[in-house]
């Protein structure tokens, strides 16, 4: 045995020595003839191919693949005919090592064992006019000479730091790759269906099937390991269960690429646990922007299929399916926690149309979750149709008692607390103003035992019940009831075209509704006067909502809350009001019937009919809020009004001298007045302006101080504390709380007289002229008739009554008008 080993070792050593001698001899031969070999190789290649090929030098490398020698080619360039203009090599290879095998070498059919390419690029270009630099690979001879020998394809190929770009400006395609490492190992036998083991590390700079729409996997690092199959007869490149890692995400890929006349391809990729943000970044920039509002807190299972044709202008068909389990999803309409659903993205919904945004949909089926973490809901379908216009279609159900369900509707102006919500809605709603599609909803919203707060005025509605119905674009208020303070309200009505206008042009929206209350306290309505108070900062809905890209929603408030805010600020509200009994402090009215229009904060009273003070009132007017007060204008007709009751109901109209206890009689009047009120409903001093035309029948002045004081120096034998009048009528003009009246005839049980002048309602200023005919010296018998304000009444006593700055009244007397200071001619 030892002898055999010794002889075997000697034989092996001999072969090795011989092999080293051959290698050294070949190396010396190559070194001595490097220039000639390089020249012959350049000449040979340029005779065979149409491109201009240049090799810088050729050498023999005996160490890199020992014991096999390798032919190393350095600085290989291939140029097309326009290189001189463009300055871009079609091919540049820094180093190429070719390792031949021994098999077939002696028969003249060499076998290439390995090819290693290190550094360089390949640039393939197709441009206008039919130019294609791929011709450089085409041989100058239709077939090789009979005596030529062709080496077989290599069994092992390695690429390092090689860039590949395929640009087709005619077909609008661009593929750009940076191969950091590409290793291909053949199974050893070339057949009609050969297989290769693949190990690849590449950066994909562009995978654009249509450059106008951007590329996939832009600037993504891709690692792949698996088996490739290639069938030369069918020109089919395929792979199955290829293990991929993209941006540290693990995937499996199957694919078929046909390079025959069909030029078709099909790529299927699956990821059992994919981070959504990573997967989104692999899509085209346009699709990324559409999906930008979406966020998933946990990974999801995804399977994607991309198929199409590698032909000019072809848009690939994309189908992505996903499964989401107990995830938190944010986007478009808010945040959904504990969310589970299945769904898909498809850019080829209708087979009769080409793939693209207009033929795309994103769909979630059997979606369940908790909106904003507190509102359990479910949908049979939630779908975004047509990514070019983004239309949300859904079938939504909410049935639960949730303390803070109001976050769904929360805005800056309205807050909702307590209660129960039942929602059943279906329809579609555009997420983009440019869609040209009108919203359409059908279903019901029922609210029970709700507390609603209108934040700017701090108006609280308790015990709220609402039954709303949506019919296409119309919102129908079947019944809304509740209490403002202790005043019950019942509301019904409709907002036509609500959905079409609420998110686009609320200024054109009109809400027609009817409000009824059996007993309404006017004090509860004072909250609507004056400037608005604070606005709330919306809660979880604001913090969770992302959807600014969905119609311009604000940073605070939910999507629905923002729509309600816009509606409340800008729409016109036509209100038909019916109140059985209306009270305001001492004022009591019954049978109130009114029509009110609210337009951008201005209340317009189109008509008001009510019964009060034993008579009736018909009025029109307006309330216009300003920063610190409210301007109230009204035109009113008073019919058969009991004067004491009227003055008592309105707190003597804010003046001190004449009160309800001083009056008796029935008033018929026509008022055209304006007044300013505080946000508490109090009259602002000096703000009353306008005219009052009145007629008083069966009138009386009872204990009116300015007249009773007159009895201390005149008419002592007459009762000036109880004066009854004939028909009393005149026109009062008000200017900044100052009452101005022309000559007015007063026929009474005490005396007849004529009065003209001015009087400030707070009693601080009086300037009045009184004419008392001497016929009054004769005691009146009964109540005389009016003779006329300017009728001749004979000799008279003229009195000028005046005061300033709230001082007591002063009187000046005379027998002649001109002799009494202050008395007008």
C-alpha positions in Angstrom: 0.0 0.0 0.0 2.8 2.4 0.9 4.5 1.7 -2.4 1.3 2.4 -4.3 0.8 5.7 -2.5 4.4 6.6 -3.2 4.0 6.0 -6.9 0.7 7.8 -7.0 2.2 10.8 -5.4 5.0 10.9 -7.9 2.6 10.7 -10.8 0.5 13.5 -9.4 3.5 15.6 -8.8 4.6 15.0 -12.3 1.2 16.1 -13.7 1.3 19.2 -11.5 4.8 20.1 -12.7 3.8 19.6 -16.3 0.7 21.8 -15.7 2.7 24.5 -14.1 5.2 24.4 -17.0 2.3 24.7 -19.5 0.8 27.6 -17.5 4.1 29.5 -17.3 4.7 28.9 -21.0 1.2 30.1 -21.9 1.7 33.2 -19.7 5.1 34.0 -21.3 3.6 33.4 -24.8 0.7 35.8 -24.0 3.0 38.4 -22.6 5.3 38.4 -25.6 2.4 38.5 -28.1 -0.1 40.7 -26.1 -0.1 43.5 -28.7 -0.5 41.1 -31.6 -3.2 39.1 -29.9 -5.1 42.3 -29.0 -4.9 43.5 -32.5 -6.1 40.2 -34.0 -9.0 40.1 -31.5 -10.1 43.6 -32.4 -9.9 42.8 -36.1 -11.7 39.6 -35.7 -14.6 41.1 -33.7 -15.0 44.1 -36.0 -15.2 41.8 -39.0 -18.0 39.7 -37.3 -20.2 42.5 -35.8 -21.6 45.8 -37.1 -20.7 47.8 -34.0 -17.3 49.3 -33.5 -15.5 47.1 -31.0 -12.3 48.0 -29.2 -10.3 46.0 -26.7 -7.6 47.8 -24.8 -5.5 44.7 -24.1 -5.6 41.0 -23.5 -3.6 39.1 -20.9 -3.5 35.7 -19.3 -4.4 35.4 -15.6 -3.2 32.1 -14.1 -3.8 32.9 -10.4 -7.4 34.1 -10.1 -9.0 30.7 -11.1 -6.1 28.3 -10.5 -5.6 25.6 -11.7 -7.6 26.9 -14.7 -6.0 29.8 -16.7 -8.2 32.7 -17.5 -8.0 35.0 -20.5 -8.5 38.6 -19.1 -9.8 41.3 -21.5 -9.4 44.8 -20.3 -11.2 48.0 -21.4 -13.8 46.6 -23.8 -15.9 49.2 -25.6 -18.7 48.8 -28.2 -19.9 51.9 -30.0 -22.7 52.6 -32.4 -22.6 55.0 -35.4 -23.7 58.0 -33.4 -21.1 57.7 -30.6 -19.1 60.6 -32.0 -22.2 62.9 -31.5 -23.6 61.5 -28.3 -20.3 60.5 -26.6 -22.0 57.5 -25.0 -20.5 54.0 -25.3 -23.1 51.3 -26.0 -21.0 48.9 -24.0 -18.1 49.6 -21.6 -16.6 46.7 -19.7 -13.7 47.4 -17.4 -12.5 43.7 -17.0 -13.7 40.5 -18.5 -12.2 37.2 -17.4 -13.0 34.1 -19.5 -12.1 30.8 -18.0 -12.1 27.9 -20.6 -12.7 24.3 -19.7 -10.6 21.3 -20.8 -13.6 19.4 -22.2 -13.7 19.6 -26.0 -10.6 21.6 -26.2 -8.7 19.0 -28.2 -11.6 18.5 -30.6 -11.7 22.2 -31.5 -15.0 22.9 -29.6 -13.9 24.7 -26.5 -16.1 24.9 -23.5 -16.3 28.2 -21.5 -16.3 27.3 -17.9 -16.8 30.8 -16.4 -17.1 34.4 -17.4 -16.5 37.2 -14.9 -17.3 40.8 -15.7 -16.2 43.5 -13.3 -17.1 47.1 -13.8 -18.8 48.8 -16.7 -22.2 49.4 -18.3 -24.5 48.4 -21.1 -26.7 51.1 -22.7 -29.4 50.1 -25.2 -31.3 52.9 -26.9 -34.2 53.2 -29.3 -35.1 56.7 -30.5 -37.2 58.6 -33.1 -36.9 57.7 -36.7 -36.5 54.0 -36.0 -32.9 54.3 -34.7 -31.9 51.3 -32.5 -28.3 50.8 -31.3 -29.1 47.1 -30.8 -27.8 46.5 -34.3 -24.2 46.5 -32.9 -24.8 42.8 -31.8 -25.9 41.8 -35.3 -23.3 39.9 -37.3 -22.0 41.2 -40.6 -22.4 37.7 -42.1 -25.7 35.9 -42.4 -24.2 32.7 -41.2 -20.8 31.7 -39.9 -18.2 30.0 -42.1 -18.3 26.2 -42.2 -14.9 25.9 -40.6 -15.7 28.2 -37.8 -16.1 27.0 -34.3 -18.4 28.5 -31.7 -17.8 28.0 -28.0 -20.8 26.9 -25.9 -22.4 29.1 -23.4 -20.6 29.4 -20.1 -21.6 27.4 -17.1 -20.9 30.1 -14.6 -21.4 33.9 -15.1 -20.5 36.6 -12.6 -21.2 40.4 -12.9 -19.9 42.9 -10.4 -20.6 46.7 -10.5 -22.3 46.6 -13.9 -24.9 49.1 -15.0 -27.7 48.2 -17.5 -29.9 50.8 -19.1 -32.6 50.1 -21.7 -34.2 53.4 -22.9 -37.0 53.3 -25.5 -38.2 56.9 -26.2 -40.6 55.6 -28.9 -42.3 53.1 -26.6 -41.8 55.3 -23.6 -40.0 52.7 -21.5 -37.0 53.0 -19.3 -35.2 50.2 -17.4 -32.2 51.1 -15.4 -30.3 48.6 -13.1 -27.1 48.8 -11.1 -25.9 45.2 -10.6 -23.7 45.1 -7.5 -23.5 41.3 -7.9 -25.1 38.9 -10.3 -24.1 35.2 -10.1 -25.5 32.6 -12.5 -24.7 28.9 -12.3 -25.8 26.5 -15.0 -26.9 23.0 -14.2 -24.2 21.6 -16.5 -26.2 20.5 -19.6 -27.7 22.9 -22.2 -31.0 21.7 -23.4 -34.2 23.2 -24.7 -35.0 24.1 -21.1 -31.9 25.0 -19.1 -31.9 26.1 -15.5 -29.6 28.5 -13.7 -29.1 29.1 -10.0 -29.3 32.9 -9.4 -27.8 35.0 -6.7 -28.3 38.8 -7.3 -27.8 42.1 -5.5 -29.1 45.0 -7.6 -30.4 48.5 -7.3 -33.3 49.2 -9.5 -33.2 52.9 -10.6 -36.1 52.6 -13.0 -38.6 50.0 -14.1 -40.9 52.2 -16.2 -43.3 50.5 -18.6 -44.6 53.9 -19.3 -42.3 56.8 -18.5 -45.2 59.3 -18.5 -46.6 57.5 -15.4 -43.3 56.8 -13.7 -41.6 53.6 -12.8 -41.8 50.8 -10.2 -39.1 50.0 -7.6 -37.5 53.4 -8.1 -34.1 53.4 -6.4 -34.8 50.2 -4.5 -32.2 47.6 -3.5 -33.2 44.1 -4.5 -31.6 40.8 -3.5 -32.7 37.6 -5.1 -31.9 33.9 -4.8 -33.4 31.0 -6.7 -33.6 29.2 -10.0 -34.1 30.7 -13.5 -35.3 28.7 -16.4 -34.7 29.6 -20.1 -36.2 27.8 -23.1 -34.3 29.0 -26.2 -36.9 27.5 -28.6 -39.8 29.5 -27.0 -37.6 32.4 -26.0 -39.1 32.1 -22.5 -37.4 33.2 -19.3 -39.1 32.0 -16.2 -38.6 31.6 -12.5 -40.6 30.0 -9.6 -40.5 30.8 -5.9 -37.7 33.2 -6.3 -36.7 34.5 -2.9 -36.6 38.3 -2.9 -35.6 40.9 -0.4 -36.7 44.5 -1.2 -36.0 47.2 1.3 -35.5 44.4 3.9 -38.9 43.0 3.0 -39.0 39.2 2.2 -41.0 38.2 -0.8 -41.5 35.2 -3.1 -41.8 35.8 -6.9 -42.9 33.8 -9.9 -42.5 35.1 -13.4 -42.6 34.4 -17.2 -41.1 36.8 -19.7 -41.6 35.9 -23.4 -39.2 37.4 -25.9 -40.9 36.0 -29.0 -43.4 37.9 -31.1 -46.0 38.2 -28.2 -43.5 40.1 -26.0 -45.7 39.2 -23.0 -44.8 39.0 -19.3 -46.4 38.0 -16.0 -44.9 38.6 -12.6 -46.5 37.4 -9.4 -45.1 38.5 -6.0 -46.3 37.5 -2.5 -45.4 38.8 0.9 -46.7 37.1 4.0 -45.7 40.1 6.2 -45.3 43.4 4.4 -44.8 46.8 5.8 -47.3 49.0 3.9 -45.1 52.0 3.7 -42.3 50.0 2.1 -44.7 48.3 -0.4 -46.2 51.7 -1.3 -42.7 53.0 -2.1 -42.3 50.3 -4.8 -45.1 51.7 -6.9 -45.1 54.5 -9.4 -44.9 58.1 -8.0 -48.5 58.7 -9.1 -49.9 55.7 -7.3 -47.7 56.6 -4.2 -49.4 60.0 -4.1 -52.8 58.5 -4.2 -52.0 56.1 -1.4 -50.0 58.7 0.7 -52.8 59.3 3.2 -52.9 55.5 4.0 -51.0 54.1 7.0 -51.0 50.7 8.6 -49.4 50.2 12.0 -48.8 46.5 11.5 -47.6 44.4 8.6 -50.2 42.8 6.2 -50.3 39.9 3.9 -50.0 40.9 0.2 -50.1 39.2 -3.1 -49.5 41.2 -6.3 -49.7 40.2 -10.0 -48.3 42.4 -12.8 -48.8 41.3 -16.4 -48.8 42.9 -19.8 -46.8 43.2 -23.0 -43.4 44.7 -23.6 -44.8 46.7 -26.5 -45.0 50.4 -27.2 -47.3 52.3 -24.9 -48.6 49.2 -23.1 -49.8 49.8 -19.5 -49.4 46.6 -17.4 -52.3 45.2 -15.5 -51.8 45.2 -11.8 -53.8 43.2 -9.2 -52.8 43.5 -5.6 -54.7 41.5 -2.9 -54.3 41.9 0.8 -55.4 40.5 4.1 -55.5 42.8 7.2 -56.0 41.4 10.7 -56.4 43.5 13.9 -54.5 46.4 12.5 -54.7 50.2 12.9 -55.5 51.9 9.6 -55.3 55.7 9.1 -56.2 57.6 6.0 -58.8 59.4 3.9 -61.6 59.5 6.6 -59.8 59.1 9.9 -58.3 56.3 12.0 -59.8 52.8 12.4 -58.4 50.6 15.2 -58.7 46.8 15.6 -59.3 46.8 11.9 -59.7 43.5 9.9 -60.7 43.1 6.2 -59.7 41.6 2.9 -59.4 43.6 -0.3 -57.6 44.4 -3.5 -56.2 47.0 -5.8 -57.0 46.5 -9.5 -56.1 48.9 -12.3 -58.1 46.9 -14.9 -61.6 46.7 -13.6 -63.3 46.9 -17.0 -61.9 44.6 -19.6 -63.1 46.9 -22.4 -60.9 49.7 -21.1 -57.2 50.1 -20.9 -55.5 49.7 -17.5 -54.9 53.0 -15.7 -56.2 55.3 -13.0 -59.6 55.8 -14.7 -60.0 52.0 -14.7 -58.7 51.4 -11.1 -60.2 50.6 -7.7 -59.1 50.1 -4.2 -61.5 47.9 -2.2 -61.9 46.5 1.3 -64.5 43.8 1.9 -66.1 42.8 5.2 -64.3 45.6 7.0 -64.8 45.7 10.8 -63.1 48.0 13.3 -63.5 50.9 15.7 -63.5 54.3 14.2 -61.3 56.7 16.2 -60.9 53.8 18.7 -64.4 54.2 20.1 -67.0 53.6 17.4 -67.5 50.0 16.4 -68.7 49.7 12.9 -68.7 47.3 9.9 -69.0 47.7 6.2 -69.8 45.1 3.6 -67.9 47.2 1.1 -65.6 50.2 1.2 -64.1 51.1 -2.1 -62.2 54.0 -3.8 -63.2 54.1 -7.4 -61.2 55.7 -10.2 -57.9 56.9 -8.7 -57.9 59.8 -11.2 -60.9 61.3 -9.4 -61.0 59.3 -6.1 -64.6 58.4 -5.4 -65.4 56.7 -2.1 -68.1 54.1 -2.3 -69.3 52.4 0.9 -72.0 50.4 2.8 -71.7 51.5 6.4 -73.4 50.3 9.6 -72.9 51.7 13.2 -75.1 50.4 16.0 -73.8 50.9 19.5 -74.0 53.0 22.6 -70.7 54.8 22.8 -70.1 57.7 25.2 -67.9 59.7 22.8 -69.4 58.6 19.4 -69.7 62.3 18.6 -66.1 62.4 17.5 -67.5 61.2 14.1 -69.3 64.6 13.7 -67.0 66.7 15.8 -66.1 70.1 14.4 -65.0 73.5 15.7 -68.6 74.7 16.3 -70.6 71.6 17.3 -69.8 68.9 20.0 -71.8 65.8 20.7 -71.8 63.9 24.0 -73.6 60.9 25.4 -76.4 59.1 23.6 -76.7 56.4 21.0 -76.1 56.4 17.3 -77.6 54.1 14.7 -76.3 54.6 11.2 -77.1 52.6 8.0 -75.7 54.4 4.9 -74.7 53.4 1.4 -73.6 55.4 -1.5 -70.6 57.2 -3.0 -68.8 60.4 -2.2 -66.0 62.2 -4.2 -62.8 62.7 -2.4 -61.6 65.3 -4.9 -63.3 68.5 -5.9 -62.1 67.9 -9.5 -64.0 64.6 -9.8 -67.1 66.1 -11.4 -69.1 63.5 -9.6 -71.9 64.5 -7.2 -72.2 62.8 -3.8 -75.0 60.2 -3.5 -76.1 58.7 -0.2 -79.1 56.6 0.9 -79.9 55.5 4.4 -80.7 56.7 7.9 -79.0 58.3 10.9 -80.8 58.0 14.2 -79.5 59.8 17.4 -81.1 59.2 20.8 -80.6 61.0 24.2 -77.9 63.2 22.8 -76.4 66.4 24.3 -75.4 68.8 21.6 -73.4 72.0 22.3 -73.1 74.9 19.8 -69.7 76.0 21.1 -69.4 79.6 19.8 -72.7 80.6 21.7 -72.5 77.9 24.4 -76.0 76.7 23.5 -76.7 73.3 24.9 -79.5 71.1 23.6 -80.3 68.2 26.0 -82.4 65.1 25.5 -81.7 65.4 21.8 -83.5 63.0 19.5 -82.8 63.1 15.8 -84.1 61.0 12.9 -82.4 61.9 9.7 -82.8 60.4 6.3 -80.5 60.8 3.2 -82.0 60.4 -0.2 -79.3 60.7 -2.9 -78.2 64.3 -2.4 -81.0 65.5 -0.1 -80.9 65.5 3.7 -84.4 65.1 5.3 -84.9 66.1 8.9 -87.8 63.8 9.7 -87.8 64.8 13.4 -85.3 66.5 15.7 -86.4 67.2 19.2 -84.8 68.4 22.4 -84.6 71.1 25.1 -82.8 74.4 25.1 -82.9 75.1 28.9 -86.5 74.2 29.8 -87.9 75.1 26.4 -88.9 72.1 24.3 -88.3 72.2 20.5 -89.5 70.0 17.7 -87.8 70.5 14.2 -88.5 69.0 10.8 -87.4 70.0 7.4 -85.1 69.3 4.4 -81.8 70.4 2.9 -82.0 69.8 -0.8 -78.8 69.1 -2.6 -77.1 69.0 0.7 -74.3 66.6 -0.3 -73.6 68.3 -3.6 -73.2 71.8 -1.9 -72.0 71.0 1.6 -68.4 70.3 0.5 -68.2 72.7 -2.5 -70.5 75.8 -2.3 -72.4 76.1 0.9 -73.3 79.7 0.1 -75.9 78.3 -2.3 -77.3 75.8 0.2 -80.8 76.4 1.6 -82.2 74.6 4.7 -85.9 74.7 4.9 -87.2 73.6 8.3 -90.0 74.1 10.7 -89.6 74.7 14.4 -92.4 74.2 16.9 -92.4 74.8 20.7 -95.4 74.7 23.0 -93.6 77.1 25.4 -90.4 79.0 24.5 -88.4 81.2 26.8 -86.9 84.0 24.8 -84.0 84.3 27.3 -82.7 81.0 25.9 -82.2 82.6 22.5 -80.0 85.4 23.8 -77.0 83.1 23.3 -77.4 83.8 19.6 -76.8 87.6 20.0 -73.4 89.3 20.1 -70.1 88.0 19.0 -69.4 84.3 19.1 -67.4 82.8 22.0 -64.7 80.2 22.0 -64.5 77.3 19.6 -63.5 73.9 20.7 -60.4 72.1 19.6 -61.6 68.8 18.2 -60.5 65.7 20.0 -59.4 62.3 18.8 -60.9 62.8 15.4 -58.5 65.7 14.8 -55.5 63.9 16.2 -56.1 60.8 14.1 -57.3 62.2 10.8 -55.0 62.3 7.9 -57.1 63.1 4.8 -56.0 66.6 4.0 -55.6 65.2 0.5 -59.3 64.1 0.5 -61.0 67.4 0.0 -59.2 70.0 1.9 -60.2 69.1 5.4 -58.7 71.3 8.2 -56.1 70.1 10.7 -58.7 70.4 13.6 -62.0 68.5 13.4 -63.2 65.4 11.7 -64.0 65.2 8.0 -67.8 65.2 8.7 -67.4 67.9 11.4 -65.6 70.1 8.9 -68.4 69.7 6.4 -71.0 70.6 9.1 -69.0 73.7 10.1 -68.9 75.0 6.6 -72.6 74.3 6.3 -73.4 76.2 9.5 -71.2 79.2 8.6 -72.4 79.7 5.0 -75.8 78.2 4.3 -79.1 80.1 4.2 -81.6 78.7 6.8 -85.3 79.3 6.2 -87.2 78.7 9.4 -90.9 78.5 9.9 -91.5 79.1 13.6 -94.6 78.3 15.5 -94.8 78.8 19.3 -97.9 78.4 21.4 -96.5 80.7 24.1 -93.4 82.9 24.0 -92.0 84.6 27.1 -89.2 87.1 27.5 -88.9 88.5 31.0 -92.3 90.1 31.6 -93.4 89.8 27.9 -95.8 87.0 27.1 -97.1 86.3 23.6 -99.3 83.5 22.3 -100.0 82.1 18.8 -96.6 83.1 17.5 -96.1 82.4 13.8 -93.0 83.6 12.1 -90.8 83.1 9.1 -87.1 83.7 9.7 -84.1 83.6 7.3 -80.6 83.2 8.7 -78.0 84.1 6.1 -74.3 84.4 7.1 -75.2 85.4 10.7 -77.9 87.9 9.8 -81.4 87.1 11.0 -84.1 88.4 8.7 -87.7 88.3 10.0 -89.9 88.0 7.0 -93.0 88.0 9.0 -94.1 87.7 12.6 -97.7 87.4 13.9 -98.5 87.1 17.6 -101.0 88.0 20.2 -99.9 90.0 23.2 -101.2 92.8 25.6 -104.8 91.9 24.7 -104.0 92.8 21.0 -102.0 91.6 18.1 -98.7 92.4 16.5 -97.5 92.0 12.9 -93.8 92.7 12.2 -90.9 92.3 9.9 -87.3 93.1 10.6 -83.7 91.9 11.0 -81.0 91.3 13.5 -77.4 92.0 12.3 -74.7 91.0 14.8 -71.6 93.2 15.2 -68.5 92.8 17.3 -70.0 94.1 20.5 -73.7 94.5 19.9 -76.6 93.7 17.6 -78.5 96.1 15.4 -82.2 95.3 15.4 -84.5 96.8 12.8 -88.2 96.2 12.7 -91.4 97.4 11.1 -94.4 96.6 13.2 -98.2 97.1 13.3 -99.8 97.1 16.7 -103.5 96.5 16.8 -105.7 96.9 19.8 -102.8 96.8 22.2 -103.5 97.5 25.9 -101.1 100.3 26.8 -100.4 99.3 30.4 -99.7 95.7 29.4 -97.4 96.7 26.6 -95.3 99.0 28.8 -95.2 96.4 31.5 -94.1 93.7 29.1 -91.3 95.8 27.8 -90.1 97.3 31.0 -91.4 100.8 30.1 -89.1 100.7 27.0 -86.1 101.6 29.0 -87.3 105.1 30.1 -88.0 106.3 33.7 -90.6 109.0 33.5 -93.6 107.2 32.0 -94.4 103.7 33.3 -97.2 101.2 32.9 -98.9 102.4 36.1 -99.3 105.9 34.6 -101.2 104.6 31.5 -104.6 103.4 30.3 -106.0 103.0 26.9 -105.8 101.0 23.6 -103.0 101.5 21.1 -103.0 101.2 17.4 -99.7 102.0 15.9 -97.2 101.7 13.1 -93.5 101.5 14.1 -90.4 101.8 12.0 -87.6 101.6 14.5 -84.0 100.5 15.0 -82.3 99.7 18.2 -79.1 98.2 19.4 -79.1 95.3 22.0 -76.3 93.8 24.0 -75.7 90.0 23.8 -77.8 89.8 27.0 -80.7 91.5 25.3 -80.5 94.8 27.0 -81.0 98.0 25.1 -77.9 100.1 24.6 -78.5 103.7 25.7 -78.8 106.2 22.9 -79.5 103.6 20.2 -83.3 104.1 19.5 -84.0 105.7 16.1 -87.1 105.8 13.8 -90.7 106.8 13.8 -93.9 105.7 15.6 -97.3 106.7 14.3 -99.9 106.0 16.9 -103.5 106.5 17.9 -104.7 105.9 21.5 -108.3 105.5 22.3 -109.8 105.6 25.8 -106.5 106.8 27.0 -105.6 108.1 30.5 -102.6 109.4 32.4 -102.6 108.2 36.0 -100.3 109.8 38.5 -97.9 111.2 35.8 -95.5 113.4 37.9 -94.9 116.2 35.4 -98.6 117.0 35.4 -99.3 116.4 39.0 -96.6 119.0 39.9 -98.4 121.5 37.7 -101.3 121.4 40.1 -99.1 123.0 42.8 -99.4 126.4 41.0 -102.1 126.0 38.4 -105.5 124.3 38.0 -105.6 123.5 41.7 -109.2 122.8 41.6 -108.8 119.9 39.1 -107.7 116.3 39.4 -104.4 116.2 37.5 -103.6 112.7 38.8 -106.3 111.0 36.8 -106.6 112.5 33.3 -108.7 110.9 30.6 -108.3 111.8 27.0 -110.2 112.0 23.7 -108.6 110.2 20.8 -104.9 110.9 21.0 -102.8 110.5 17.9 -99.5 111.8 16.5 -96.1 110.8 15.0 -93.1 110.4 17.3 -89.7 110.6 15.8 -86.8 109.0 17.7 -83.2 110.0 17.3 -80.6 108.5 19.6 -83.2 108.0 22.3 -84.6 111.5 22.0 -88.3 111.7 21.2 -89.3 114.7 19.0 -93.0 115.4 18.4 -94.9 118.1 16.5 -97.8 120.1 17.9 -100.2 117.5 19.4 -103.7 118.2 20.6 -104.7 116.8 24.0 -108.3 116.9 24.9 -108.9 115.5 28.4 -111.2 115.6 31.4 -108.9 118.1 33.1 -108.1 120.6 30.3 -107.4 120.8 26.7 -103.9 121.8 25.6 -101.4 121.6 22.8 -97.9 120.2 23.2 -94.8 120.2 21.0 -91.1 119.6 21.7 -88.5 117.0 22.5 -87.9 114.6 25.3 -85.1 112.2 26.1 -86.3 108.8 27.2 -84.2 108.6 30.3 -85.7 111.9 31.5 -82.4 113.8 31.4 -83.5 116.3 28.8 -86.8 118.0 28.2 -87.7 120.9 25.8 -91.5 121.2 25.5 -93.9 124.0 24.7 -97.4 123.8 26.1 -100.4 126.0 25.1 -103.3 126.0 27.5 -106.3 128.0 26.2 -108.2 130.2 28.8 -111.3 128.2 28.0 -109.9 125.7 30.4 -110.8 128.2 33.2 -114.2 126.9 32.8 -114.4 123.4 34.3 -114.8 120.7 31.7 -118.1 118.9 31.4 -117.3 115.3 30.3 -114.7 114.5 27.7 -114.7 117.0 24.8 -114.0 116.1 21.2 -110.8 117.0 19.3 -111.0 120.3 17.5 -107.7 120.1 15.6 -104.1 120.8 16.6 -104.0 124.2 14.7 -107.5 125.3 15.3 -108.0 128.9 16.9 -108.6 128.6 20.6 -108.4 132.2 21.7 -106.2 133.6 24.5 -104.0 131.1 26.1 -101.4 130.5 28.7 -98.0 129.5 27.3 -95.7 127.3 29.3 -92.1 126.3 28.4 -91.1 123.1 30.3 -87.4 122.2 30.3 -84.5 120.6 32.1 -80.9 119.6 31.3 -78.6 116.8 32.5 -81.2 115.1 34.7 -82.1 118.2 36.8 -85.8 118.7 37.9 -88.2 120.2 35.4 -88.4 124.0 35.2 -91.4 126.0 33.9 -91.7 129.5 32.4 -95.1 131.0 31.9 -96.5 133.9 29.8 -99.7 135.1 28.1 -98.1 135.6 24.8 -96.1 133.1 22.8 -93.3 135.5 21.9 -92.8 136.6 25.5 -92.1 133.2 26.9 -88.5 132.1 26.5 -88.2 128.9 24.6 -91.8 128.8 23.3 -91.8 128.4 19.5 -93.7 130.7 17.2 
